[in-house]
């Protein structure tokens, strides 16, 4: 490897951790990655041998994952691009292997060393193991409840690639949900459903159980219409209470979590009560630095809400709280700075939830509801959604169909009659 030809990609200057538990924090020296780009030689070698690749050779019909395409797909689908970024990632601190991210391929092993050696800095590299293509089958997850138990076989749970997903996080997330619910089934406890508005786990599983997937699924933040609330900084706040309720959070971790939330709440209260006056030296200094006038007096929360003003600025004026962790400071700042937007989205969720959480009968034969289009009837019968909200997210079920379904349900509720009175209900709808 000739690193002098590669652009270095350093890690974060300040280490961050997924967990709020200090026992999970292990600070260590960061190892950089490197970024070469493909060349005209790479492009020619791939194009000249497309007939040898599984997809373009015609002996595999499956679609690859849209968000991590192989190098053949990149060169064919993005033909206007002269080059593509590749990331060189160390496999370990004391391990001499490098992973070539973004260069996956199904081309024959005999071509792969030559392809690698077209990259700057890799002209003399050695390939330890070849890349390979994977073509796996899957079970459409519309056959599952949101608990990940199959609808036809009680006690059979499916998680991971078998449900049509791709990615380690997707598989791990489904695994813990299936594991929790399998244990609860054995123990006779109520099974757990992760809500779409409460977590990306809920978004992932709801998409799998309601949508007709045509390619390997990967969960992204853009998949959620509630991503203003589904943030990394509040993941513990959203899910730790559930973990505690079902026995996955021990006393030590619960105490850590509770203390963190108490510290954030206390800091928000302090920031809403402490004020800076316009004519005080500190108020004049803030005006001189920010060119934003203080009229009379403002709270620290008012300052935080200002554009380009952050908690670190409070600290620079001696207005911070040194006893807090960085995560606690960020949590307080985010809650205050974006409170208006957060409250607006929560209000929208509450309004929608009143209707969307309405349960749907699992024995309802949608084919009998003639005011629904035939595609909607077929899709609803196939998925058997648990709630109105889940039904709205099924491909092929449009708003007009949902209105007709809600009218049908309302008539059924008023009559208190079984489904066999369907014909009379349809007359009233007409």
Secondary structure, DSSP 8 states (H G I E B T S, - for coil): --GGGSEEE---SS---S-S-GGG--------EEEEE--HHHHHHHHHTGGGSHHHHTS------TTS--HHHHHHHTTT-S--EEEEEEEETTEEEEEEET----S-HHHHHHHHTTSTT-TT---SS-----------GGGB-TTSBBSSSTT-B--SGGGTB-SHHHHHHHHHHHHHHHHHHHHT-------TTT-HHHHHHHHHHHS--SS-B---GGG-TTTTT--GGGHHHHHHHHHHHTT-S-HHHHHHHHHHHHHHHHHHHHHHH-EEETTSHHHHHHHHHH-----SEEEHHHHHHSTT--HHHHHHTT-S-TTS-HHHHHHHHHHHHTHHHHHHHHHHHHHHHHHHT-B--TT--GGG-TTS-HHHHHHHHHH--SBHHHHHTSTT--HHHHHHHHHHHHHHHHHT--GGGHHHHHHHH-
